[in-house]
């Protein structure tokens, strides 16, 4: 099931702007390898889930997949064939706001070759440019 | 033997000057500690990368200052992997220092031969040891690790004179049987529900 917050303070949010590089969540901390975004953008909850399924199907319980992003922001949309006005639309889906450099997924307990194949399969599901990175020792 | 880093004193500071410095193959650094005055330095990037590649922690500085130092923090550009800045901490050879060291698994776990999967949960532990004897990394032998068993920080073999600062009960590595999720379990949760709104709940309570 696609991820979504359990409780929110406000149902609808303004769109905002995505500027600059990620200053947090830009290091591999949980696993050995990470998938890092090279673009900023929104990642839908369904897309995060699709990526998770693609990766899980490859690693098949061996190793461990960590999802490092969460869709906190609701995106509203207007019903089809309705006139403008009458207020903001209703929440349609949830997205994670991704800044350049954010680690999206991490993998542990697999070899580098397996991680490379797994992330390549996962990357096909994503609307962002990504690259594989390794854990830093310093 | 400690690695040697050639350093030059630096008077320039500021974003644009440091950007030019990095473009010339140098790395800005700062040296502090022991209650002495802070020194701003410049390092050679190639020398520094060579030290970091083999996980060196203590370096001997030569040039503008001749002291031993602990590499306290290395700042990287998250996207371009360039080294932006280094923090160096003055240490004496016999001084006790706290260092975060990488834990490397050695051997093949007994459990993995019977189908288990080894998962390293913690990759770094903090130890206190003399500055002259800081190891590059800590090795954890996992040969005896069976399925549904774990190894803790207390199981690490520390170098002579070193003590563990991290909790000895901290689980470093576990071995479990692989769990393949079933499609029914994935699709079982409800879809289309909306999250609870905190402010609305408060307003209802007030009424």
HADDOCK unambig.tbl for C-alpha pairs under 7 A between the chains (distance, minus, plus):
assign (segid A and resid 1 and name CA) (segid B and resid 186 and name CA) 6.23 0.50 0.50
assign (segid A and resid 1 and name CA) (segid B and resid 187 and name CA) 6.10 0.50 0.50
assign (segid A and resid 1 and name CA) (segid B and resid 189 and name CA) 6.18 0.50 0.50
assign (segid A and resid 5 and name CA) (segid B and resid 195 and name CA) 6.07 0.50 0.50
assign (segid A and resid 6 and name CA) (segid B and resid 195 and name CA) 4.93 0.50 0.50
assign (segid A and resid 6 and name CA) (segid B and resid 196 and name CA) 6.31 0.50 0.50
assign (segid A and resid 7 and name CA) (segid B and resid 195 and name CA) 5.08 0.50 0.50
assign (segid A and resid 7 and name CA) (segid B and resid 196 and name CA) 4.57 0.50 0.50
assign (segid A and resid 7 and name CA) (segid B and resid 197 and name CA) 5.71 0.50 0.50
assign (segid A and resid 7 and name CA) (segid B and resid 198 and name CA) 6.40 0.50 0.50
assign (segid A and resid 8 and name CA) (segid B and resid 195 and name CA) 6.42 0.50 0.50
assign (segid A and resid 8 and name CA) (segid B and resid 196 and name CA) 6.21 0.50 0.50
assign (segid A and resid 8 and name CA) (segid B and resid 197 and name CA) 4.99 0.50 0.50
assign (segid A and resid 8 and name CA) (segid B and resid 198 and name CA) 5.94 0.50 0.50
assign (segid A and resid 9 and name CA) (segid B and resid 197 and name CA) 5.50 0.50 0.50
assign (segid A and resid 9 and name CA) (segid B and resid 198 and name CA) 5.04 0.50 0.50
assign (segid A and resid 9 and name CA) (segid B and resid 199 and name CA) 5.88 0.50 0.50
assign (segid A and resid 10 and name CA) (segid B and resid 197 and name CA) 6.38 0.50 0.50
assign (segid A and resid 11 and name CA) (segid B and resid 197 and name CA) 6.73 0.50 0.50
assign (segid A and resid 26 and name CA) (segid B and resid 78 and name CA) 6.02 0.50 0.50
assign (segid A and resid 60 and name CA) (segid B and resid 180 and name CA) 5.76 0.50 0.50
assign (segid A and resid 61 and name CA) (segid B and resid 178 and name CA) 4.50 0.50 0.50
assign (segid A and resid 61 and name CA) (segid B and resid 179 and name CA) 4.80 0.50 0.50
assign (segid A and resid 61 and name CA) (segid B and resid 180 and name CA) 4.94 0.50 0.50
assign (segid A and resid 62 and name CA) (segid B and resid 117 and name CA) 5.92 0.50 0.50
assign (segid A and resid 62 and name CA) (segid B and resid 178 and name CA) 5.37 0.50 0.50
assign (segid A and resid 63 and name CA) (segid B and resid 117 and name CA) 6.58 0.50 0.50
assign (segid A and resid 63 and name CA) (segid B and resid 119 and name CA) 6.64 0.50 0.50
assign (segid A and resid 101 and name CA) (segid B and resid 78 and name CA) 5.76 0.50 0.50
assign (segid A and resid 101 and name CA) (segid B and resid 79 and name CA) 5.24 0.50 0.50
assign (segid A and resid 108 and name CA) (segid B and resid 119 and name CA) 6.76 0.50 0.50
assign (segid A and resid 109 and name CA) (segid B and resid 118 and name CA) 6.17 0.50 0.50
assign (segid A and resid 109 and name CA) (segid B and resid 119 and name CA) 5.11 0.50 0.50
assign (segid A and resid 109 and name CA) (segid B and resid 120 and name CA) 6.82 0.50 0.50
assign (segid A and resid 137 and name CA) (segid B and resid 55 and name CA) 6.80 0.50 0.50
assign (segid A and resid 137 and name CA) (segid B and resid 102 and name CA) 6.52 0.50 0.50
assign (segid A and resid 138 and name CA) (segid B and resid 74 and name CA) 6.47 0.50 0.50
